[in-house]
Amino acid sequence: MSIEIRSEQCIGCGRCRSICPGSLIRLQQGKAEILRPERCWGCASCLKECPVQAIALYLGEDIGGLGGRFTIRRTGTQLHWMLTNPDGSTKTLTVDSRSANKY
């Protein structure tokens, strides 16, 4: 499990770089990039911070994800976790960010 940064969507705000607990993201030519994807913890902090959904959490076949991708869209305090399957179908789970990490 690792993140995938789509440079064509990245606006270079640096929020992902600031929040990454492993210091794995840098800005290169005004775009975010992950330095060592194999070291990504899969914590999803960068997904929550990205205002344009340029970062996806890749769910590889090795963990039963079959190549799906999670992105997060934020509206106020709501986090909309969107799963896109390889066949293009999608599912969304919405949680309130104020209680998302309390358990």
N, CA, C and O atoms as a Tinker XYZ file with bonds, in Angstrom:
   412  protein
     1  N      0.857000   -1.165000    0.000000    73     2
     2  CA     0.000000    0.000000    0.000000    64     1     3
     3  C      0.902000    1.227000    0.000000    63     2     4     5
     4  O      1.838000    1.324000    0.794000    81     3
     5  N      0.618000    2.137000   -0.875000    73     3     6
     6  CA     1.409000    3.352000   -0.979000    64     5     7
     7  C      0.558000    4.445000   -1.601000    63     6     8     9
     8  O     -0.550000    4.198000   -2.077000    81     7
     9  N      1.089000    5.645000   -1.588000    73     7    10
    10  CA     0.375000    6.732000   -2.238000    64     9    11
    11  C      0.849000    6.878000   -3.674000    63    10    12    13
    12  O      1.929000    6.427000   -4.056000    81    11
    13  N      0.007000    7.519000   -4.439000    73    11    14
    14  CA     0.290000    7.794000   -5.843000    64    13    15
    15  C     -0.070000    9.273000   -6.044000    63    14    16    17
    16  O     -1.200000    9.679000   -5.771000    81    15
    17  N      0.877000   10.063000   -6.513000    73    15    18
    18  CA     0.641000   11.487000   -6.712000    64    17    19
    19  C      0.486000   11.760000   -8.204000    63    18    20    21
    20  O      1.380000   11.460000   -8.995000    81    19
    21  N     -0.639000   12.321000   -8.576000    73    19    22
    22  CA    -0.895000   12.658000   -9.977000    64    21    23
    23  C     -0.451000   14.096000  -10.215000    63    22    24    25
    24  O     -1.150000   15.042000   -9.852000    81    23
    25  N      0.708000   14.246000  -10.822000    73    23    26
    26  CA     1.309000   15.571000  -10.992000    64    25    27
    27  C      0.453000   16.505000  -11.835000    63    26    28    29
    28  O      0.511000   17.722000  -11.661000    81    27
    29  N     -0.344000   15.948000  -12.752000    73    27    30
    30  CA    -1.187000   16.811000  -13.591000    64    29    31
    31  C     -2.291000   17.488000  -12.780000    63    30    32    33
    32  O     -2.845000   18.496000  -13.220000    81    31
    33  N     -2.618000   16.954000  -11.608000    73    31    34
    34  CA    -3.630000   17.555000  -10.748000    64    33    35
    35  C     -3.026000   18.397000   -9.626000    63    34    36    37
    36  O     -3.705000   19.259000   -9.068000    81    35
    37  N     -1.763000   18.156000   -9.294000    73    35    38
    38  CA    -1.093000   18.821000   -8.176000    64    37    39
    39  C     -0.965000   20.321000   -8.447000    63    38    40    41
    40  O     -0.578000   20.742000   -9.537000    81    39
    41  N     -1.299000   21.116000   -7.423000    73    39    42
    42  CA    -1.172000   22.575000   -7.549000    64    41    43
    43  C      0.064000   23.102000   -6.817000    63    42    44    45
    44  O      0.296000   24.311000   -6.788000    81    43
    45  N      0.854000   22.210000   -6.229000    73    43    46
    46  CA     2.106000   22.604000   -5.586000    64    45    47
    47  C      1.955000   23.379000   -4.291000    63    46    48    49
    48  O      2.830000   24.172000   -3.945000    81    47
    49  N      0.862000   23.167000   -3.567000    73    47    50
    50  CA     0.620000   23.920000   -2.333000    64    49    51
    51  C      1.541000   23.494000   -1.187000    63    50    52    53
    52  O      1.787000   24.281000   -0.273000    81    51
    53  N      2.053000   22.259000   -1.224000    73    51    54
    54  CA     2.978000   21.775000   -0.205000    64    53    55
    55  C      2.336000   21.274000    1.074000    63    54    56    57
    56  O      3.044000   20.910000    2.013000    81    55
    57  N      1.026000   21.247000    1.135000    73    55    58
    58  CA     0.351000   20.777000    2.348000    64    57    59
    59  C      0.665000   19.314000    2.632000    63    58    60    61
    60  O      0.816000   18.930000    3.792000    81    59
    61  N      0.764000   18.503000    1.600000    73    59    62
    62  CA     1.087000   17.082000    1.769000    64    61    63
    63  C      2.496000   16.913000    2.335000    63    62    64    65
    64  O      2.738000   16.061000    3.189000    81    63
    65  N      3.400000   17.722000    1.855000    73    63    66
    66  CA     4.793000   17.659000    2.314000    64    65    67
    67  C      4.885000   18.012000    3.793000    63    66    68    69
    68  O      5.632000   17.387000    4.546000    81    67
    69  N      4.124000   19.009000    4.197000    73    67    70
    70  CA     4.158000   19.456000    5.590000    64    69    71
    71  C      3.579000   18.436000    6.554000    63    70    72    73
    72  O      4.021000   18.355000    7.700000    81    71
    73  N      2.604000   17.660000    6.115000    73    71    74
    74  CA     1.882000   16.744000    7.011000    64    73    75
    75  C      2.469000   15.332000    7.044000    63    74    76    77
    76  O      2.206000   14.588000    7.989000    81    75
    77  N      3.242000   14.950000    6.055000    73    75    78
    78  CA     3.752000   13.575000    5.966000    64    77    79
    79  C      4.640000   13.247000    7.175000    63    78    80    81
    80  O      5.683000   13.875000    7.356000    81    79
    81  N      4.236000   12.264000    8.011000    73    79    82
    82  CA     5.030000   11.937000    9.203000    64    81    83
    83  C      6.373000   11.285000    8.872000    63    82    84    85
    84  O      7.274000   11.273000    9.711000    81    83
    85  N      6.515000   10.753000    7.681000    73    83    86
    86  CA     7.769000   10.116000    7.294000    64    85    87
    87  C      8.672000   11.015000    6.469000    63    86    88    89
    88  O      9.739000   10.583000    6.033000    81    87
    89  N      8.263000   12.261000    6.246000    73    87    90
    90  CA     9.019000   13.219000    5.425000    64    89    91
    91  C      9.375000   12.631000    4.061000    63    90    92    93
    92  O     10.503000   12.774000    3.590000    81    91
    93  N      8.400000   11.968000    3.433000    73    91    94
    94  CA     8.641000   11.272000    2.171000    64    93    95
    95  C      8.272000   12.091000    0.940000    63    94    96    97
    96  O      8.598000   11.700000   -0.181000    81    95
    97  N      7.594000   13.227000    1.134000    73    95    98
    98  CA     7.111000   14.010000   -0.004000    64    97    99
    99  C      7.931000   15.287000   -0.129000    63    98   100   101
   100  O      8.223000   15.955000    0.863000    81    99
   101  N      8.294000   15.613000   -1.361000    73    99   102
   102  CA     8.992000   16.872000   -1.617000    64   101   103
   103  C      8.328000   17.566000   -2.793000    63   102   104   105
   104  O      7.567000   16.957000   -3.544000    81   103
   105  N      8.623000   18.835000   -2.939000    73   103   106
   106  CA     8.153000   19.579000   -4.104000    64   105   107
   107  C      9.299000   19.650000   -5.103000    63   106   108   109
   108  O     10.404000   20.075000   -4.766000    81   107
   109  N      9.033000   19.241000   -6.303000    73   107   110
   110  CA    10.028000   19.252000   -7.375000    64   109   111
   111  C      9.400000   19.967000   -8.565000    63   110   112   113
   112  O      8.404000   19.498000   -9.116000    81   111
   113  N      9.966000   21.076000   -8.956000    73   111   114
   114  CA     9.447000   21.875000  -10.069000    64   113   115
   115  C      7.976000   22.238000   -9.851000    63   114   116   117
   116  O      7.165000   22.195000  -10.776000    81   115
   117  N      7.652000   22.599000   -8.597000    73   115   118
   118  CA     6.313000   23.047000   -8.263000    64   117   119
   119  C      5.260000   21.957000   -8.149000    63   118   120   121
   120  O      4.067000   22.258000   -8.092000    81   119
   121  N      5.672000   20.716000   -8.116000    73   119   122
   122  CA     4.749000   19.581000   -7.998000    64   121   123
   123  C      5.230000   18.645000   -6.891000    63   122   124   125
   124  O      6.431000   18.483000   -6.679000    81   123
   125  N      4.277000   18.032000   -6.190000    73   123   126
   126  CA     4.628000   17.076000   -5.139000    64   125   127
   127  C      5.065000   15.761000   -5.764000    63   126   128   129
   128  O      4.555000   15.344000   -6.803000    81   127
   129  N      6.017000   15.123000   -5.107000    73   127   130
   130  CA     6.419000   13.781000   -5.510000    64   129   131
   131  C      6.859000   13.021000   -4.268000    63   130   132   133
   132  O      7.396000   13.603000   -3.326000    81   131
   133  N      6.624000   11.713000   -4.279000    73   131   134
   134  CA     7.035000   10.875000   -3.155000    64   133   135
   135  C      8.420000   10.336000   -3.445000    63   134   136   137
   136  O      8.688000    9.814000   -4.527000    81   135
   137  N      9.295000   10.469000   -2.464000    73   135   138
   138  CA    10.678000   10.073000   -2.652000    64   137   139
   139  C     10.870000    8.561000   -2.649000    63   138   140   141
   140  O     11.521000    8.015000   -3.540000    81   139
   141  N     10.315000    7.895000   -1.666000    73   139   142
   142  CA    10.495000    6.449000   -1.519000    64   141   143
   143  C      9.142000    5.808000   -1.250000    63   142   144   145
   144  O      8.795000    5.590000   -0.089000    81   143
   145  N      8.367000    5.499000   -2.286000    73   143   146
   146  CA     7.021000    4.949000   -2.091000    64   145   147
   147  C      6.984000    3.702000   -1.208000    63   146   148   149
   148  O      6.003000    3.468000   -0.503000    81   147
   149  N      8.031000    2.917000   -1.245000    73   147   150
   150  CA     8.064000    1.687000   -0.446000    64   149   151
   151  C      8.124000    1.967000    1.054000    63   150   152   153
   152  O      7.865000    1.075000    1.862000    81   151
   153  N      8.460000    3.184000    1.426000    73   151   154
   154  CA     8.524000    3.557000    2.843000    64   153   155
   155  C      7.237000    4.219000    3.346000    63   154   156   157
   156  O      7.136000    4.572000    4.522000    81   155
   157  N      6.270000    4.384000    2.469000    73   155   158
   158  CA     5.001000    5.018000    2.846000    64   157   159
   159  C      4.273000    4.147000    3.865000    63   158   160   161
   160  O      4.156000    2.936000    3.677000    81   159
   161  N      3.791000    4.753000    4.930000    73   159   162
   162  CA     3.098000    4.037000    6.002000    64   161   163
   163  C      1.640000    3.791000    5.657000    63   162   164   165
   164  O      0.992000    2.958000    6.292000    81   163
   165  N      1.107000    4.496000    4.666000    73   163   166
   166  CA    -0.303000    4.362000    4.318000    64   165   167
   167  C     -1.222000    5.041000    5.321000    63   166   168   169
   168  O     -2.372000    4.635000    5.487000    81   167
   169  N     -0.716000    6.084000    5.998000    73   167   170
   170  CA    -1.494000    6.751000    7.042000    64   169   171
   171  C     -2.602000    7.651000    6.482000    63   170   172   173
   172  O     -3.531000    8.003000    7.208000    81   171
   173  N     -2.517000    8.019000    5.222000    73   171   174
   174  CA    -3.508000    8.839000    4.515000    64   173   175
   175  C     -3.544000   10.292000    4.952000    63   174   176   177
   176  O     -4.474000   11.011000    4.587000    81   175
   177  N     -2.567000   10.750000    5.720000    73   175   178
   178  CA    -2.542000   12.159000    6.123000    64   177   179
   179  C     -2.474000   13.087000    4.917000    63   178   180   181
   180  O     -3.151000   14.115000    4.885000    81   179
   181  N     -1.677000   12.740000    3.945000    73   179   182
   182  CA    -1.530000   13.589000    2.760000    64   181   183
   183  C     -2.820000   13.635000    1.944000    63   182   184   185
   184  O     -3.150000   14.669000    1.364000    81   183
   185  N     -3.550000   12.518000    1.898000    73   183   186
   186  CA    -4.824000   12.493000    1.180000    64   185   187
   187  C     -5.807000   13.469000    1.795000    63   186   188   189
   188  O     -6.522000   14.176000    1.084000    81   187
   189  N     -5.842000   13.505000    3.129000    73   187   190
   190  CA    -6.761000   14.385000    3.840000    64   189   191
   191  C     -6.404000   15.851000    3.633000    63   190   192   193
   192  O     -7.288000   16.708000    3.649000    81   191
   193  N     -5.125000   16.150000    3.439000    73   191   194
   194  CA    -4.670000   17.534000    3.284000    64   193   195
   195  C     -4.767000   18.057000    1.861000    63   194   196   197
   196  O     -4.894000   19.265000    1.658000    81   195
   197  N     -4.709000   17.187000    0.886000    73   195   198
   198  CA    -4.682000   17.632000   -0.513000    64   197   199
   199  C     -6.030000   18.250000   -0.908000    63   198   200   201
   200  O     -7.057000   17.572000   -0.867000    81   199
   201  N     -6.031000   19.533000   -1.290000    73   199   202
   202  CA    -7.290000   20.201000   -1.617000    64   201   203
   203  C     -7.843000   19.856000   -2.997000    63   202   204   205
   204  O     -8.982000   20.206000   -3.304000    81   203
   205  N     -7.056000   19.176000   -3.836000    73   203   206
   206  CA    -7.493000   18.909000   -5.215000    64   205   207
   207  C     -7.515000   17.421000   -5.576000    63   206   208   209
   208  O     -7.598000   17.071000   -6.753000    81   207
   209  N     -7.441000   16.557000   -4.583000    73   207   210
   210  CA    -7.461000   15.096000   -4.770000    64   209   211
   211  C     -6.407000   14.600000   -5.759000    63   210   212   213
   212  O     -6.663000   13.718000   -6.579000    81   211
   213  N     -5.212000   15.194000   -5.659000    73   211   214
   214  CA    -4.112000   14.776000   -6.532000    64   213   215
   215  C     -3.381000   13.553000   -5.988000    63   214   216   217
   216  O     -2.509000   12.996000   -6.656000    81   215
   217  N     -3.739000   13.136000   -4.773000    73   215   218
   218  CA    -3.063000   12.003000   -4.145000    64   217   219
   219  C     -4.071000   10.883000   -3.923000    63   218   220   221
   220  O     -5.178000   11.112000   -3.435000    81   219
   221  N     -3.676000    9.681000   -4.285000    73   219   222
   222  CA    -4.527000    8.509000   -4.083000    64   221   223
   223  C     -3.748000    7.473000   -3.282000    63   222   224   225
   224  O     -2.526000    7.373000   -3.390000    81   223
   225  N     -4.469000    6.714000   -2.487000    73   223   226
   226  CA    -3.888000    5.581000   -1.776000    64   225   227
   227  C     -4.142000    4.365000   -2.646000    63   226   228   229
   228  O     -5.289000    3.973000   -2.862000    81   227
   229  N     -3.071000    3.772000   -3.143000    73   227   230
   230  CA    -3.176000    2.625000   -4.040000    64   229   231
   231  C     -3.348000    1.361000   -3.219000    63   230   232   233
   232  O     -2.549000    1.082000   -2.326000    81   231
   233  N     -4.379000    0.605000   -3.517000    73   231   234
   234  CA    -4.674000   -0.641000   -2.806000    64   233   235
   235  C     -4.307000   -1.811000   -3.704000    63   234   236   237
   236  O     -5.113000   -2.267000   -4.516000    81   235
   237  N     -3.102000   -2.280000   -3.550000    73   235   238
   238  CA    -2.587000   -3.329000   -4.424000    64   237   239
   239  C     -3.228000   -4.681000   -4.210000    63   238   240   241
   240  O     -3.870000   -4.934000   -3.192000    81   239
   241  N     -3.043000   -5.527000   -5.174000    73   239   242
   242  CA    -3.593000   -6.880000   -5.115000    64   241   243
   243  C     -3.023000   -7.666000   -3.949000    63   242   244   245
   244  O     -3.675000   -8.575000   -3.433000    81   243
   245  N     -1.806000   -7.322000   -3.526000    73   243   246
   246  CA    -1.175000   -8.053000   -2.436000    64   245   247
   247  C     -1.919000   -7.894000   -1.112000    63   246   248   249
   248  O     -1.747000   -8.717000   -0.213000    81   247
   249  N     -2.741000   -6.855000   -0.975000    73   247   250
   250  CA    -3.526000   -6.679000    0.252000    64   249   251
   251  C     -5.020000   -6.839000   -0.007000    63   250   252   253
   252  O     -5.843000   -6.451000    0.822000    81   251
   253  N     -5.364000   -7.403000   -1.144000    73   251   254
   254  CA    -6.768000   -7.653000   -1.457000    64   253   255
   255  C     -7.484000   -6.472000   -2.081000    63   254   256   257
   256  O     -8.705000   -6.501000   -2.240000    81   255
   257  N     -6.736000   -5.426000   -2.438000    73   255   258
   258  CA    -7.351000   -4.223000   -3.003000    64   257   259
   259  C     -7.615000   -4.301000   -4.487000    63   258   260   261
   260  O     -8.345000   -3.472000   -5.031000    81   259
   261  N     -7.032000   -5.285000   -5.154000    73   259   262
   262  CA    -7.233000   -5.509000   -6.585000    64   261   263
   263  C     -6.963000   -4.276000   -7.437000    63   262   264   265
   264  O     -7.558000   -4.106000   -8.501000    81   263
   265  N     -6.061000   -3.415000   -6.963000    73   263   266
   266  CA    -5.667000   -2.262000   -7.763000    64   265   267
   267  C     -6.583000   -1.068000   -7.629000    63   266   268   269
   268  O     -6.511000   -0.151000   -8.447000    81   267
   269  N     -7.439000   -1.047000   -6.630000    73   267   270
   270  CA    -8.313000    0.102000   -6.407000    64   269   271
   271  C     -7.542000    1.288000   -5.850000    63   270   272   273
   272  O     -6.399000    1.146000   -5.415000    81   271
   273  N     -8.175000    2.465000   -5.863000    73   271   274
   274  CA    -7.539000    3.669000   -5.357000    64   273   275
   275  C     -8.519000    4.456000   -4.497000    63   274   276   277
   276  O     -9.678000    4.648000   -4.868000    81   275
   277  N     -8.030000    4.912000   -3.332000    73   275   278
   278  CA    -8.797000    5.781000   -2.457000    64   277   279
   279  C     -8.358000    7.215000   -2.670000    63   278   280   281
   280  O     -7.162000    7.493000   -2.752000    81   279
   281  N     -9.303000    8.122000   -2.760000    73   279   282
   282  CA    -9.027000    9.554000   -2.695000    64   281   283
   283  C     -9.971000   10.128000   -1.648000    63   282   284   285
   284  O    -10.953000    9.492000   -1.265000    81   283
   285  N     -9.664000   11.327000   -1.195000    73   283   286
   286  CA   -10.498000   11.975000   -0.185000    64   285   287
   287  C    -10.844000   13.379000   -0.650000    63   286   288   289
   288  O     -9.977000   14.141000   -1.079000    81   287
   289  N    -12.123000   13.703000   -0.558000    73   287   290
   290  CA   -12.587000   15.065000   -0.833000    64   289   291
   291  C    -13.149000   15.601000    0.470000    63   290   292   293
   292  O    -13.941000   14.932000    1.135000    81   291
   293  N    -12.740000   16.807000    0.836000    73   291   294
   294  CA   -13.177000   17.416000    2.086000    64   293   295
   295  C    -14.198000   18.508000    1.797000    63   294   296   297
   296  O    -13.995000   19.343000    0.916000    81   295
   297  N    -15.295000   18.497000    2.545000    73   295   298
   298  CA   -16.260000   19.589000    2.517000    64   297   299
   299  C    -16.557000   19.947000    3.966000    63   298   300   301
   300  O    -17.241000   19.204000    4.670000    81   299
   301  N    -16.044000   21.074000    4.402000    73   299   302
   302  CA   -16.186000   21.452000    5.803000    64   301   303
   303  C    -15.500000   20.434000    6.686000    63   302   304   305
   304  O    -14.308000   20.170000    6.523000    81   303
   305  N    -16.239000   19.862000    7.617000    73   303   306
   306  CA   -15.664000   18.842000    8.500000    64   305   307
   307  C    -15.875000   17.431000    7.979000    63   306   308   309
   308  O    -15.457000   16.466000    8.619000    81   307
   309  N    -16.518000   17.298000    6.824000    73   307   310
   310  CA   -16.805000   15.984000    6.257000    64   309   311
   311  C    -15.657000   15.506000    5.358000    63   310   312   313
   312  O    -15.158000   16.250000    4.515000    81   311
   313  N    -15.257000   14.256000    5.559000    73   311   314
   314  CA   -14.276000   13.604000    4.685000    64   313   315
   315  C    -15.019000   12.564000    3.865000    63   314   316   317
   316  O    -15.636000   11.652000    4.416000    81   315
   317  N    -14.957000   12.702000    2.559000    73   315   318
   318  CA   -15.613000   11.767000    1.643000    64   317   319
   319  C    -14.533000   10.860000    1.064000    63   318   320   321
   320  O    -13.805000   11.252000    0.153000    81   319
   321  N    -14.436000    9.644000    1.601000    73   319   322
   322  CA   -13.476000    8.652000    1.143000    64   321   323
   323  C    -14.071000    7.980000   -0.084000    63   322   324   325
   324  O    -15.100000    7.311000    0.011000    81   323
   325  N    -13.434000    8.154000   -1.232000    73   323   326
   326  CA   -13.949000    7.614000   -2.485000    64   325   327
   327  C    -13.049000    6.492000   -2.982000    63   326   328   329
   328  O    -11.861000    6.696000   -3.229000    81   327
   329  N    -13.628000    5.312000   -3.126000    73   327   330
   330  CA   -12.907000    4.153000   -3.646000    64   329   331
   331  C    -13.260000    4.000000   -5.113000    63   330   332   333
   332  O    -14.431000    3.885000   -5.473000    81   331
   333  N    -12.243000    4.000000   -5.952000    73   331   334
   334  CA   -12.438000    3.734000   -7.376000    64   333   335
   335  C    -11.822000    2.377000   -7.673000    63   334   336   337
   336  O    -10.621000    2.175000   -7.491000    81   335
   337  N    -12.647000    1.459000   -8.127000    73   335   338
   338  CA   -12.188000    0.113000   -8.471000    64   337   339
   339  C    -11.571000    0.114000   -9.869000    63   338   340   341
   340  O    -11.823000    1.024000  -10.660000    81   339
   341  N    -10.766000   -0.902000  -10.172000    73   339   342
   342  CA   -10.149000   -0.973000  -11.497000    64   341   343
   343  C    -11.154000   -0.952000  -12.650000    63   342   344   345
   344  O    -10.821000   -0.516000  -13.752000    81   343
   345  N    -12.384000   -1.420000  -12.404000    73   343   346
   346  CA   -13.395000   -1.423000  -13.466000    64   345   347
   347  C    -14.097000   -0.065000  -13.613000    63   346   348   349
   348  O    -14.993000    0.085000  -14.444000    81   347
   349  N    -13.686000    0.925000  -12.801000    73   347   350
   350  CA   -14.264000    2.265000  -12.884000    64   349   351
   351  C    -15.426000    2.513000  -11.939000    63   350   352   353
   352  O    -15.857000    3.656000  -11.783000    81   351
   353  N    -15.942000    1.473000  -11.307000    73   351   354
   354  CA   -17.033000    1.665000  -10.356000    64   353   355
   355  C    -16.500000    2.364000   -9.099000    63   354   356   357
   356  O    -15.327000    2.227000   -8.753000    81   355
   357  N    -17.363000    3.102000   -8.432000    73   355   358
   358  CA   -16.938000    3.853000   -7.255000    64   357   359
   359  C    -17.890000    3.635000   -6.081000    63   358   360   361
   360  O    -19.064000    3.305000   -6.254000    81   359
   361  N    -17.348000    3.828000   -4.893000    73   359   362
   362  CA   -18.119000    3.798000   -3.651000    64   361   363
   363  C    -17.593000    4.944000   -2.795000    63   362   364   365
   364  O    -16.403000    5.257000   -2.831000    81   363
   365  N    -18.480000    5.565000   -2.027000    73   363   366
   366  CA   -18.078000    6.667000   -1.170000    64   365   367
   367  C    -18.539000    6.421000    0.253000    63   366   368   369
   368  O    -19.668000    5.993000    0.492000    81   367
   369  N    -17.646000    6.700000    1.199000    73   367   370
   370  CA   -17.947000    6.637000    2.618000    64   369   371
   371  C    -17.655000    8.015000    3.188000    63   370   372   373
   372  O    -16.553000    8.535000    3.013000    81   371
   373  N    -18.628000    8.614000    3.867000    73   371   374
   374  CA   -18.454000    9.944000    4.439000    64   373   375
   375  C    -18.381000    9.853000    5.958000    63   374   376   377
   376  O    -19.225000    9.226000    6.598000    81   375
   377  N    -17.351000   10.492000    6.526000    73   375   378
   378  CA   -17.183000   10.539000    7.977000    64   377   379
   379  C    -16.922000   11.977000    8.402000    63   378   380   381
   380  O    -16.416000   12.782000    7.619000    81   379
   381  N    -17.267000   12.292000    9.637000    73   379   382
   382  CA   -16.988000   13.611000   10.191000    64   381   383
   383  C    -15.550000   13.606000   10.702000    63   382   384   385
   384  O    -15.198000   12.772000   11.536000    81   383
   385  N    -14.726000   14.508000   10.223000    73   383   386
   386  CA   -13.306000   14.513000   10.580000    64   385   387
   387  C    -13.084000   14.785000   12.066000    63   386   388   389
   388  O    -12.027000   14.451000   12.601000    81   387
   389  N    -14.050000   15.377000   12.728000    73   387   390
   390  CA   -13.893000   15.662000   14.165000    64   389   391
   391  C    -13.929000   14.395000   14.996000    63   390   392   393
   392  O    -13.428000   14.388000   16.120000    81   391
   393  N    -14.503000   13.333000   14.481000    73   391   394
   394  CA   -14.543000   12.088000   15.234000    64   393   395
   395  C    -13.849000   10.939000   14.510000    63   394   396   397
   396  O    -13.899000    9.801000   14.978000    81   395
   397  N    -13.211000   11.210000   13.395000    73   395   398
   398  CA   -12.618000   10.155000   12.571000    64   397   399
   399  C    -11.474000    9.424000   13.264000    63   398   400   401
   400  O    -11.275000    8.236000   13.007000    81   399
   401  N    -10.722000   10.084000   14.125000    73   399   402
   402  CA    -9.564000    9.450000   14.743000    64   401   403
   403  C     -9.727000    9.238000   16.243000    63   402   404   405
   404  O     -8.735000    9.049000   16.947000    81   403
   405  N    -10.939000    9.265000   16.736000    73   403   406
   406  CA   -11.096000    9.190000   18.185000    64   405   407
   407  C    -11.087000    7.776000   18.743000    63   406   408   409
   408  O    -11.092000    7.609000   19.963000    81   407
   409  N    -11.074000    6.756000   17.899000    73   407   410
   410  CA   -11.069000    5.382000   18.399000    64   409   411
   411  C     -9.722000    4.749000   18.215000    63   410   412
   412  O     -9.531000    3.589000   18.580000    81   411
